[in-house]
């Protein structure tokens, strides 16, 4: 994996880790995080109601991974931009991805919303309970998308795939065993399949594993 690609994966994995709380706590009002999906140069933040999974009920905000100075954007900044946009009526979009309305964010025109008291609480607790380590999770989780019923697609960077693999899992069943086996299963090329999802190079169906 090239240096640039590795930096992108690390940035997407960082953003995913630090935005996960907003699947349970609202981003703003009644809008929740329903997914974080990776692309080569951006991160796509999927939002909707707390139980929304139908594509036409979801909005995707595409945010660049770097700021105007070329520095990596931070999770609070991404959250602030999305919060500002989601607080109002989203502008009409003529672009769609996987059936979801896609809005490309011009960050120079959007004032990020300031952190909320809940954001500050989460920052303190996360720092103390989940301290930084020099050995991040491997393979890195670069995103996810909640699906119908108890399904979820995990976007995992796999070096042999030259990119990201979408892994479909169920949230019920033998989760402990599945999570323990996942780092091995994603490298088994016989499981790789092609999928129209533009956010990954291959998919693996582990919903019946």
ZADO-1210 file (C-alpha; in nm, 4 decimals, padded with zeros to 6 digits):
<atoms>
<atom x="00.0000" y="00.0000" z="00.0000" code="UNK" pos="1"/>
<atom x="00.1531" y="00.3342" z="-00.1037" code="UNK" pos="2"/>
<atom x="00.2347" y="00.6025" z="00.1520" code="UNK" pos="3"/>
<atom x="-00.0435" y="00.8314" z="00.0274" code="UNK" pos="4"/>
<atom x="-00.2981" y="00.5485" z="00.0328" code="UNK" pos="5"/>
<atom x="-00.1874" y="00.4479" z="00.3830" code="UNK" pos="6"/>
<atom x="-00.2299" y="00.8073" z="00.5050" code="UNK" pos="7"/>
<atom x="-00.5804" y="00.8164" z="00.3556" code="UNK" pos="8"/>
<atom x="-00.6748" y="00.4890" z="00.5256" code="UNK" pos="9"/>
<atom x="-00.5414" y="00.6133" z="00.8599" code="UNK" pos="10"/>
<atom x="-00.7379" y="00.9385" z="00.8258" code="UNK" pos="11"/>
<atom x="-01.0617" y="00.7581" z="00.7356" code="UNK" pos="12"/>
<atom x="-01.0163" y="00.5117" z="01.0218" code="UNK" pos="13"/>
<atom x="-00.9578" y="00.7997" z="01.2648" code="UNK" pos="14"/>
<atom x="-01.2730" y="00.9813" z="01.1493" code="UNK" pos="15"/>
<atom x="-01.4794" y="00.6632" z="01.1735" code="UNK" pos="16"/>
<atom x="-01.3618" y="00.5915" z="01.5298" code="UNK" pos="17"/>
<atom x="-01.4367" y="00.9431" z="01.6505" code="UNK" pos="18"/>
<atom x="-01.7806" y="00.9754" z="01.4906" code="UNK" pos="19"/>
<atom x="-01.9238" y="00.6414" z="01.6071" code="UNK" pos="20"/>
<atom x="-02.0959" y="00.7964" z="01.9117" code="UNK" pos="21"/>
<atom x="-02.3378" y="00.9779" z="01.6817" code="UNK" pos="22"/>
<atom x="-02.5093" y="00.6573" z="01.5762" code="UNK" pos="23"/>
<atom x="-02.6674" y="00.6707" z="01.9253" code="UNK" pos="24"/>
<atom x="-02.6600" y="01.0436" z="02.0034" code="UNK" pos="25"/>
<atom x="-02.8085" y="01.2798" z="01.7442" code="UNK" pos="26"/>
<atom x="-02.5790" y="01.4874" z="01.5271" code="UNK" pos="27"/>
<atom x="-02.8383" y="01.7629" z="01.5532" code="UNK" pos="28"/>
<atom x="-03.2139" y="01.7584" z="01.6177" code="UNK" pos="29"/>
<atom x="-03.3510" y="01.4256" z="01.4957" code="UNK" pos="30"/>
<atom x="-03.0597" y="01.3564" z="01.2598" code="UNK" pos="31"/>
<atom x="-02.8254" y="01.0682" z="01.3382" code="UNK" pos="32"/>
<atom x="-02.5133" y="00.9211" z="01.1823" code="UNK" pos="33"/>
<atom x="-02.6139" y="00.6211" z="00.9694" code="UNK" pos="34"/>
<atom x="-02.2818" y="00.5583" z="00.8013" code="UNK" pos="35"/>
<atom x="-01.9290" y="00.6728" z="00.7200" code="UNK" pos="36"/>
<atom x="-01.8241" y="00.5578" z="00.3741" code="UNK" pos="37"/>
<atom x="-01.4734" y="00.6048" z="00.2319" code="UNK" pos="38"/>
<atom x="-01.3573" y="00.7248" z="-00.1078" code="UNK" pos="39"/>
<atom x="-01.0070" y="00.7978" z="-00.2347" code="UNK" pos="40"/>
<atom x="-00.9958" y="01.1692" z="-00.1423" code="UNK" pos="41"/>
<atom x="-01.3044" y="01.2284" z="00.0712" code="UNK" pos="42"/>
<atom x="-01.5182" y="01.0875" z="00.3457" code="UNK" pos="43"/>
<atom x="-01.8925" y="01.0559" z="00.2994" code="UNK" pos="44"/>
<atom x="-02.1085" y="01.1068" z="00.6069" code="UNK" pos="45"/>
<atom x="-02.4479" y="00.9354" z="00.5811" code="UNK" pos="46"/>
<atom x="-02.7267" y="01.0897" z="00.7903" code="UNK" pos="47"/>
<atom x="-03.0939" y="01.0256" z="00.8579" code="UNK" pos="48"/>
<atom x="-03.3454" y="00.9515" z="01.1294" code="UNK" pos="49"/>
<atom x="-03.2380" y="00.7155" z="01.4073" code="UNK" pos="50"/>
<atom x="-03.3872" y="00.4133" z="01.2276" code="UNK" pos="51"/>
<atom x="-03.3516" y="00.5229" z="00.8646" code="UNK" pos="52"/>
<atom x="-03.2041" y="00.2681" z="00.6240" code="UNK" pos="53"/>
<atom x="-03.3958" y="00.3243" z="00.2978" code="UNK" pos="54"/>
<atom x="-03.1744" y="00.5123" z="00.0500" code="UNK" pos="55"/>
<atom x="-03.4368" y="00.7798" z="-00.0175" code="UNK" pos="56"/>
<atom x="-03.4478" y="00.8587" z="00.3570" code="UNK" pos="57"/>
<atom x="-03.0724" y="00.9208" z="00.3791" code="UNK" pos="58"/>
<atom x="-02.8496" y="01.2151" z="00.2885" code="UNK" pos="59"/>
<atom x="-02.4782" y="01.1843" z="00.2173" code="UNK" pos="60"/>
<atom x="-02.2434" y="01.4765" z="00.2831" code="UNK" pos="61"/>
<atom x="-01.9128" y="01.4415" z="00.1003" code="UNK" pos="62"/>
<atom x="-01.6307" y="01.6172" z="00.2864" code="UNK" pos="63"/>
<atom x="-01.2659" y="01.6502" z="00.1741" code="UNK" pos="64"/>
<atom x="-01.0061" y="01.4736" z="00.3882" code="UNK" pos="65"/>
<atom x="-00.7782" y="01.7799" z="00.3946" code="UNK" pos="66"/>
<atom x="-00.8324" y="02.1502" z="00.4568" code="UNK" pos="67"/>
<atom x="-00.7250" y="02.4439" z="00.2390" code="UNK" pos="68"/>
<atom x="-00.3706" y="02.4162" z="00.3743" code="UNK" pos="69"/>
<atom x="-00.3486" y="02.0462" z="00.2916" code="UNK" pos="70"/>
<atom x="-00.3682" y="01.9383" z="00.6557" code="UNK" pos="71"/>
<atom x="-00.5918" y="01.6445" z="00.7558" code="UNK" pos="72"/>
<atom x="-00.9363" y="01.7549" z="00.8737" code="UNK" pos="73"/>
<atom x="-01.0331" y="01.6674" z="01.2292" code="UNK" pos="74"/>
<atom x="-01.3415" y="01.4750" z="01.3383" code="UNK" pos="75"/>
<atom x="-01.4843" y="01.7772" z="01.5306" code="UNK" pos="76"/>
<atom x="-01.4506" y="01.9883" z="01.2159" code="UNK" pos="77"/>
<atom x="-01.6261" y="01.7278" z="00.9973" code="UNK" pos="78"/>
<atom x="-01.8992" y="01.6990" z="01.2600" code="UNK" pos="79"/>
<atom x="-01.9348" y="02.0787" z="01.2714" code="UNK" pos="80"/>
<atom x="-01.9784" y="02.1078" z="00.8944" code="UNK" pos="81"/>
<atom x="-02.2330" y="01.8255" z="00.8819" code="UNK" pos="82"/>
<atom x="-02.4174" y="01.9653" z="01.1832" code="UNK" pos="83"/>
<atom x="-02.4491" y="02.3069" z="01.0176" code="UNK" pos="84"/>
<atom x="-02.5854" y="02.1573" z="00.6967" code="UNK" pos="85"/>
<atom x="-02.8157" y="01.9046" z="00.8649" code="UNK" pos="86"/>
<atom x="-02.9654" y="02.1709" z="01.0942" code="UNK" pos="87"/>
<atom x="-03.1400" y="02.3332" z="00.7981" code="UNK" pos="88"/>
<atom x="-03.3194" y="02.2032" z="00.4935" code="UNK" pos="89"/>
<atom x="-03.0567" y="02.0239" z="00.2818" code="UNK" pos="90"/>
<atom x="-03.0126" y="02.1870" z="-00.0580" code="UNK" pos="91"/>
<atom x="-03.1605" y="01.9981" z="-00.3487" code="UNK" pos="92"/>
<atom x="-02.9191" y="01.7498" z="-00.5007" code="UNK" pos="93"/>
<atom x="-02.9204" y="01.6046" z="-00.8504" code="UNK" pos="94"/>
<atom x="-02.6464" y="01.3560" z="-00.7555" code="UNK" pos="95"/>
<atom x="-02.7041" y="01.0197" z="-00.5949" code="UNK" pos="96"/>
<atom x="-02.4848" y="00.7371" z="-00.4682" code="UNK" pos="97"/>
<atom x="-02.6369" y="00.3943" z="-00.3985" code="UNK" pos="98"/>
<atom x="-02.9779" y="00.5656" z="-00.4184" code="UNK" pos="99"/>
<atom x="-02.8882" y="00.8241" z="-00.1498" code="UNK" pos="100"/>
<atom x="-02.8858" y="01.1996" z="-00.2175" code="UNK" pos="101"/>
<atom x="-02.5225" y="01.3152" z="-00.2393" code="UNK" pos="102"/>
<atom x="-02.4199" y="01.6677" z="-00.1380" code="UNK" pos="103"/>
<atom x="-02.0587" y="01.7697" z="-00.2020" code="UNK" pos="104"/>
<atom x="-01.9583" y="02.0110" z="00.0748" code="UNK" pos="105"/>
<atom x="-01.7643" y="02.3244" z="-00.0182" code="UNK" pos="106"/>
<atom x="-01.6035" y="02.3733" z="00.3205" code="UNK" pos="107"/>
<atom x="-01.4956" y="02.7285" z="00.2325" code="UNK" pos="108"/>
<atom x="-01.8634" y="02.8286" z="00.2261" code="UNK" pos="109"/>
<atom x="-01.9838" y="02.6438" z="00.5378" code="UNK" pos="110"/>
<atom x="-01.9267" y="02.7688" z="00.8914" code="UNK" pos="111"/>
<atom x="-01.8837" y="02.4644" z="01.1164" code="UNK" pos="112"/>
<atom x="-02.1167" y="02.4505" z="01.4153" code="UNK" pos="113"/>
<atom x="-01.9323" y="02.4830" z="01.7487" code="UNK" pos="114"/>
<atom x="-01.8945" y="02.1788" z="01.9761" code="UNK" pos="115"/>
<atom x="-02.1901" y="02.1029" z="02.2002" code="UNK" pos="116"/>
<atom x="-02.1639" y="02.0248" z="02.5732" code="UNK" pos="117"/>
<atom x="-02.2185" y="01.6571" z="02.4838" code="UNK" pos="118"/>
<atom x="-01.9241" y="01.6734" z="02.2407" code="UNK" pos="119"/>
<atom x="-01.6998" y="01.7998" z="02.5192" code="UNK" pos="120"/>
<atom x="-01.8170" y="01.5294" z="02.7580" code="UNK" pos="121"/>
<atom x="-01.7491" y="01.2600" z="02.4985" code="UNK" pos="122"/>
<atom x="-01.4032" y="01.4022" z="02.4270" code="UNK" pos="123"/>
<atom x="-01.3020" y="01.3838" z="02.7927" code="UNK" pos="124"/>
<atom x="-01.4447" y="01.0362" z="02.8517" code="UNK" pos="125"/>
<atom x="-01.3096" y="00.8946" z="02.5241" code="UNK" pos="126"/>
<atom x="-00.9608" y="01.0272" z="02.5962" code="UNK" pos="127"/>
<atom x="-00.9537" y="00.8677" z="02.9411" code="UNK" pos="128"/>
<atom x="-01.1285" y="00.5419" z="02.8572" code="UNK" pos="129"/>
<atom x="-00.9848" y="00.4915" z="02.5098" code="UNK" pos="130"/>
<atom x="-00.6322" y="00.6375" z="02.5092" code="UNK" pos="131"/>
<atom x="-00.4224" y="00.6686" z="02.1968" code="UNK" pos="132"/>
<atom x="-00.1909" y="00.3810" z="02.1186" code="UNK" pos="133"/>
<atom x="00.0800" y="00.3579" z="01.8562" code="UNK" pos="134"/>
<atom x="-00.0692" y="00.0314" z="01.7282" code="UNK" pos="135"/>
<atom x="-00.4090" y="00.1090" z="01.5740" code="UNK" pos="136"/>
<atom x="-00.6576" y="-00.1720" z="01.5057" code="UNK" pos="137"/>
<atom x="-00.5587" y="-00.4011" z="01.2189" code="UNK" pos="138"/>
<atom x="-00.7065" y="-00.4296" z="00.9657" code="UNK" pos="139"/>
<atom x="-00.8342" y="-00.0701" z="00.9871" code="UNK" pos="140"/>
<atom x="-01.2080" y="00.0012" z="00.9856" code="UNK" pos="141"/>
<atom x="-01.2486" y="00.2892" z="00.7384" code="UNK" pos="142"/>
<atom x="-01.6254" y="00.3163" z="00.7517" code="UNK" pos="143"/>
<atom x="-01.9615" y="00.1473" z="00.7886" code="UNK" pos="144"/>
<atom x="-02.3172" y="00.1672" z="00.6609" code="UNK" pos="145"/>
<atom x="-02.6215" y="00.0503" z="00.8547" code="UNK" pos="146"/>
<atom x="-02.8595" y="-00.1625" z="00.6479" code="UNK" pos="147"/>
<atom x="-03.1993" y="-00.3266" z="00.6560" code="UNK" pos="148"/>
<atom x="-03.2918" y="-00.5301" z="00.9602" code="UNK" pos="149"/>
<atom x="-02.9822" y="-00.6328" z="01.1531" code="UNK" pos="150"/>
<atom x="-02.7370" y="-00.5950" z="00.8647" code="UNK" pos="151"/>
<atom x="-02.4354" y="-00.3668" z="00.8501" code="UNK" pos="152"/>
<atom x="-02.1606" y="-00.3219" z="00.5925" code="UNK" pos="153"/>
<atom x="-01.8111" y="-00.2677" z="00.7328" code="UNK" pos="154"/>
<atom x="-01.5516" y="-00.0973" z="00.5122" code="UNK" pos="155"/>
<atom x="-01.2145" y="-00.2516" z="00.5928" code="UNK" pos="156"/>
<atom x="-00.8833" y="-00.1649" z="00.4276" code="UNK" pos="157"/>
<atom x="-00.7018" y="-00.4734" z="00.2998" code="UNK" pos="158"/>
<atom x="-00.3583" y="-00.4300" z="00.1444" code="UNK" pos="159"/>
<atom x="-00.3929" y="-00.7263" z="-00.0950" code="UNK" pos="160"/>
<atom x="-00.7162" y="-00.5778" z="-00.2300" code="UNK" pos="161"/>
<atom x="-00.5431" y="-00.2482" z="-00.3067" code="UNK" pos="162"/>
<atom x="-00.8202" y="-00.0688" z="-00.1273" code="UNK" pos="163"/>
<atom x="-01.1275" y="-00.1256" z="00.0836" code="UNK" pos="164"/>
<atom x="-01.3421" y="-00.4381" z="00.1142" code="UNK" pos="165"/>
<atom x="-01.7077" y="-00.4125" z="00.2133" code="UNK" pos="166"/>
<atom x="-01.7901" y="-00.6840" z="00.4673" code="UNK" pos="167"/>
<atom x="-02.1586" y="-00.7586" z="00.5237" code="UNK" pos="168"/>
<atom x="-02.2391" y="-00.8850" z="00.8728" code="UNK" pos="169"/>
<atom x="-02.5403" y="-00.9364" z="01.0953" code="UNK" pos="170"/>
<atom x="-02.5630" y="-00.7723" z="01.4350" code="UNK" pos="171"/>
<atom x="-02.7126" y="-01.0862" z="01.5873" code="UNK" pos="172"/>
<atom x="-02.5689" y="-01.4358" z="01.6236" code="UNK" pos="173"/>
<atom x="-02.2158" y="-01.5340" z="01.7178" code="UNK" pos="174"/>
<atom x="-02.0705" y="-01.1820" z="01.7054" code="UNK" pos="175"/>
<atom x="-01.7799" y="-01.2528" z="01.9387" code="UNK" pos="176"/>
<atom x="-01.6577" y="-01.5378" z="01.7205" code="UNK" pos="177"/>
<atom x="-01.7130" y="-01.3403" z="01.4002" code="UNK" pos="178"/>
<atom x="-01.5203" y="-01.0367" z="01.5229" code="UNK" pos="179"/>
<atom x="-01.2337" y="-01.2589" z="01.6350" code="UNK" pos="180"/>
<atom x="-01.2196" y="-01.4293" z="01.2932" code="UNK" pos="181"/>
<atom x="-01.2745" y="-01.1152" z="01.0839" code="UNK" pos="182"/>
<atom x="-00.9050" y="-01.0149" z="01.0473" code="UNK" pos="183"/>
<atom x="-00.8398" y="-01.3561" z="00.8919" code="UNK" pos="184"/>
<atom x="-01.1596" y="-01.3849" z="00.6868" code="UNK" pos="185"/>
<atom x="-01.1057" y="-01.0576" z="00.4975" code="UNK" pos="186"/>
<atom x="-00.7794" y="-01.1952" z="00.3527" code="UNK" pos="187"/>
<atom x="-00.9436" y="-01.5092" z="00.2077" code="UNK" pos="188"/>
<atom x="-00.9648" y="-01.4107" z="-00.1576" code="UNK" pos="189"/>
<atom x="-01.2066" y="-01.6910" z="-00.2427" code="UNK" pos="190"/>
<atom x="-01.4662" y="-01.4981" z="-00.0408" code="UNK" pos="191"/>
<atom x="-01.4212" y="-01.1766" z="-00.2394" code="UNK" pos="192"/>
<atom x="-01.7045" y="-01.0800" z="-00.4736" code="UNK" pos="193"/>
<atom x="-01.7733" y="-00.7804" z="-00.6948" code="UNK" pos="194"/>
<atom x="-02.0467" y="-00.5347" z="-00.5996" code="UNK" pos="195"/>
<atom x="-02.1752" y="-00.2075" z="-00.7492" code="UNK" pos="196"/>
<atom x="-02.0901" y="-00.0253" z="-00.4234" code="UNK" pos="197"/>
<atom x="-01.8438" y="00.2470" z="-00.5363" code="UNK" pos="198"/>
<atom x="-01.6880" y="00.2699" z="-00.1894" code="UNK" pos="199"/>
<atom x="-01.5078" y="-00.0651" z="-00.2039" code="UNK" pos="200"/>
<atom x="-01.3197" y="-00.2842" z="-00.4501" code="UNK" pos="201"/>
<atom x="-01.4767" y="-00.6127" z="-00.3351" code="UNK" pos="202"/>
<atom x="-01.7352" y="-00.7362" z="-00.0874" code="UNK" pos="203"/>
<atom x="-01.7572" y="-01.0355" z="00.1454" code="UNK" pos="204"/>
<atom x="-02.0878" y="-01.1762" z="00.2669" code="UNK" pos="205"/>
<atom x="-02.0521" y="-01.2975" z="00.6236" code="UNK" pos="206"/>
<atom x="-02.4207" y="-01.2689" z="00.7131" code="UNK" pos="207"/>
<atom x="-02.4517" y="-01.6469" z="00.7320" code="UNK" pos="208"/>
<atom x="-02.1087" y="-01.7156" z="00.8835" code="UNK" pos="209"/>
</atoms>
